[in-house]
Amino acid sequence: MCDGYKDITDDAICFQFKQMDNQIMRYIHMKMSQIGFDEVTVMHGWILGFLYRNSDRRICQKDIEDQFSIAKSTVTNILKLMEKKGYVTRVSGEHDARTKELHLTPEGVKIHKKTIEQIHLLHDSIEEGITDEERECFYRIIGKIKNNMEKNRRKD
C-alpha cells in the first residue's frame, strides 16, 4: 500500500478473521512443536477433545462433520490418519453396521490430556489483557456472524 491504495479486503471482517487465524495457528504450531507435538494437528486436537468430552455418548463421523463444519471427505481423511496413528478406533454401529462409532484409544486420551494442558497455557498468552466485557462483546459479535453465515448457507 505504498501508493496510498487501500484494498477493501483490509477492513473486511472475514479477512481480519483469516489473518488472525493464520497468526494463532502459526503460534500454536510453533509452541506445540517446541514440546514435541509435531504429529498432532490442530484439527486432530479438536477432534480428540470433542471425543473426550463426549465419551459418554455415541459419536459418529457425521457428528464430527457437523461440530466442525467440515466436509465428509475431509473428515474421512482426518479420521483415517488418526486411526493409523492409534488415536481413535472406528467400530461398527450397534444398530447399523454401516455407521462407524468413534472411540478414543488410551493413546488418544494421553495425547488429548497433554495437548489440552499446553492449549490452556497458550490461551492464557493469547487472551492476555482482554477483559471479561471485551470477551463477552467478542462472543456476541462472533455469534451474529455465525448466524449470518448459517442463514446464507441455508439460502444457497
C-alpha positions as CSV (number, residue, x, y, z in Angstrom):
1,M,0.0,0.0,0.0
2,C,2.9,2.3,-0.7
3,D,0.9,4.1,-3.4
4,G,-1.9,5.0,-1.0
5,Y,-4.3,2.4,-2.4
6,K,-6.2,0.5,0.3
7,D,-7.8,-2.7,-0.7
8,I,-11.4,-3.2,0.6
9,T,-10.4,-6.6,2.0
10,D,-8.1,-5.0,4.6
11,D,-11.1,-3.8,6.5
12,A,-13.3,-6.8,5.8
13,I,-14.2,-8.9,8.9
14,C,-13.6,-12.2,7.1
15,F,-10.1,-11.0,6.1
16,Q,-9.3,-10.0,9.6
17,F,-10.5,-13.3,10.9
18,K,-8.4,-15.2,8.4
19,Q,-5.3,-13.2,9.2
20,M,-5.9,-13.7,13.0
21,D,-6.5,-17.4,12.4
22,N,-3.2,-17.7,10.5
23,Q,-1.3,-15.9,13.3
24,I,-2.9,-18.1,16.0
25,M,-2.3,-21.3,14.1
26,R,1.4,-20.4,13.4
27,Y,1.8,-19.7,17.1
28,I,0.1,-22.9,18.2
29,H,2.2,-25.0,15.8
30,M,5.4,-23.3,16.9
31,K,4.6,-23.9,20.6
32,M,3.4,-27.5,20.1
33,S,6.5,-28.4,18.0
34,Q,8.7,-27.0,20.8
35,I,7.4,-29.6,23.1
36,G,7.5,-32.4,20.6
37,F,3.9,-32.5,19.4
38,D,4.5,-32.0,15.7
39,E,2.5,-35.1,14.8
40,V,-0.8,-33.7,16.3
41,T,-2.5,-31.3,14.0
42,V,-4.8,-28.6,15.4
43,M,-7.8,-30.4,13.9
44,H,-6.7,-33.7,15.5
45,G,-6.6,-31.9,18.8
46,W,-10.1,-30.5,18.4
47,I,-11.5,-33.9,17.4
48,L,-9.7,-35.6,20.3
49,G,-11.1,-33.1,22.7
50,F,-14.6,-33.5,21.2
51,L,-14.5,-37.3,21.6
52,Y,-13.0,-37.0,25.1
53,R,-15.8,-34.6,26.3
54,N,-18.5,-36.7,24.7
55,S,-17.2,-40.2,25.7
56,D,-20.5,-40.9,27.4
57,R,-22.4,-40.8,24.2
58,R,-22.3,-42.4,20.7
59,I,-20.3,-40.3,18.3
60,C,-20.1,-41.0,14.6
61,Q,-18.4,-39.3,11.7
62,K,-21.4,-37.2,10.9
63,D,-21.2,-35.6,14.4
64,I,-17.6,-34.5,13.6
65,E,-18.7,-33.1,10.3
66,D,-21.5,-31.1,12.0
67,Q,-19.5,-30.0,15.0
68,F,-16.6,-28.6,13.0
69,S,-18.4,-27.6,9.8
70,I,-16.1,-29.7,7.6
71,A,-16.8,-31.8,4.6
72,K,-17.4,-35.6,4.8
73,S,-14.4,-36.3,2.6
74,T,-12.1,-34.2,4.8
75,V,-13.4,-35.9,8.0
76,T,-12.9,-39.3,6.4
77,N,-9.2,-38.5,5.6
78,I,-8.6,-37.0,9.1
79,L,-10.1,-40.0,10.8
80,K,-8.1,-42.5,8.7
81,L,-4.9,-40.7,9.7
82,M,-6.0,-40.5,13.4
83,E,-6.8,-44.2,13.3
84,K,-3.4,-45.0,11.7
85,K,-1.7,-43.0,14.4
86,G,-3.6,-45.0,17.1
87,Y,-5.6,-42.1,18.5
88,V,-9.1,-43.4,17.6
89,T,-10.9,-46.6,16.6
90,R,-13.9,-46.9,14.4
91,V,-16.4,-49.6,15.4
92,S,-19.5,-50.7,13.5
93,G,-22.6,-49.2,15.0
94,E,-24.9,-51.3,17.2
95,H,-28.0,-50.6,15.1
96,D,-26.4,-50.1,11.7
97,A,-23.1,-51.7,10.6
98,R,-22.6,-49.0,8.0
99,T,-22.3,-46.4,10.7
100,K,-18.9,-46.3,12.4
101,E,-18.8,-45.2,16.0
102,L,-15.7,-43.3,17.0
103,H,-13.8,-44.1,20.2
104,L,-10.6,-42.7,21.7
105,T,-7.8,-45.2,22.4
106,P,-5.7,-45.0,25.5
107,E,-3.1,-43.3,23.3
108,G,-5.7,-40.8,22.1
109,V,-6.7,-40.0,25.7
110,K,-3.0,-39.5,26.7
111,I,-2.3,-37.2,23.7
112,H,-5.5,-35.2,24.4
113,K,-4.5,-34.6,28.1
114,K,-1.0,-33.5,27.1
115,T,-2.4,-31.3,24.4
116,I,-5.1,-29.6,26.5
117,E,-2.5,-28.8,29.1
118,Q,-0.5,-26.9,26.6
119,I,-3.6,-25.3,25.0
120,H,-4.5,-23.8,28.4
121,L,-1.1,-22.2,28.6
122,L,-1.4,-20.9,25.0
123,H,-4.9,-19.5,25.6
124,D,-3.7,-17.6,28.6
125,S,-1.0,-16.0,26.5
126,I,-3.3,-15.2,23.5
127,E,-6.0,-13.7,25.7
128,E,-3.7,-11.6,27.8
129,G,-5.1,-8.1,28.5
130,I,-8.6,-9.0,27.3
131,T,-11.3,-8.1,29.8
132,D,-14.4,-10.2,30.6
133,E,-16.5,-7.4,29.0
134,E,-14.4,-7.4,25.8
135,R,-14.6,-11.2,25.7
136,E,-18.5,-11.1,26.0
137,C,-18.6,-8.5,23.2
138,F,-16.4,-10.6,21.0
139,Y,-18.6,-13.7,21.6
140,R,-21.8,-11.7,20.8
141,I,-20.3,-10.5,17.5
142,I,-19.0,-14.0,16.6
143,G,-22.5,-15.4,17.3
144,K,-24.0,-12.8,14.9
145,I,-21.5,-13.6,12.2
146,K,-22.1,-17.4,12.6
147,N,-25.9,-16.9,12.5
148,N,-25.5,-14.8,9.3
149,M,-23.3,-17.4,7.7
150,E,-25.8,-20.2,8.6
151,K,-28.7,-18.1,7.1
152,N,-26.7,-17.6,4.0
153,R,-25.8,-21.2,3.7
154,R,-29.4,-22.3,4.0
155,K,-30.4,-19.8,1.2
156,D,-27.8,-21.3,-1.2
